[in-house]
Amino acid sequence: MFPDGQKKRSQMKIAIITSCFLPIIDGVTVSGLQRLKRLSKWGHEVILFCPDYSGLKVDYPNWRDYTGNILPGVKVINLASDSFVGLDYEPNVNRNSYQTVLKKLAEFQLLVNPEYN
């Protein structure tokens, strides 16, 4: 039984694509991190795709702490990004990232709808 009283859940492989993640702190990242913690605790495997924050390393020198394997079963993949409308704090995933997403999903062995390949 889980702390919330529910029976054991089947393990799932989950892919999440988000417009932002840590080290940026806002409502999306806070709720996303809580979701990742819960999914990790339940034993699910999660891959999260988010923008690359390496361009902000002067302000966030620890940005690498939030990439790769951050929790048991949770891996964060930073995607190549460009500044959005010239604002460094608004990284926008660029078109070249699409192939990275497909490759990482294939490695993750997540079922992908072939219509989108």
HELIX and SHEET records of a PDB file:
HELIX    1   1 GLY A   27  LYS A   41  1                                  15    
HELIX    2   2 SER A   54  LEU A   56  5                                   3    
HELIX    3   3 TRP A   63  TYR A   66  5                                   4    
HELIX    4   4 SER A   97  PHE A  108  1                                  12    
HELIX    5   5 PRO A  114  TYR A  116  5                                   3    
SHEET    1   A 4 LYS A  13  ILE A  17  0                                        
SHEET    2   A 4 GLU A  45  PRO A  51  1                                        
SHEET    3   A 4 VAL A  74  LEU A  79  1                                        
SHEET    4   A 4 GLY A  68  LEU A  71 -1                                        
SHEET    1   B 2 SER A  81  PHE A  84  0                                        
SHEET    2   B 2 LEU A  87  VAL A  93 -1                                        
END                                                                             
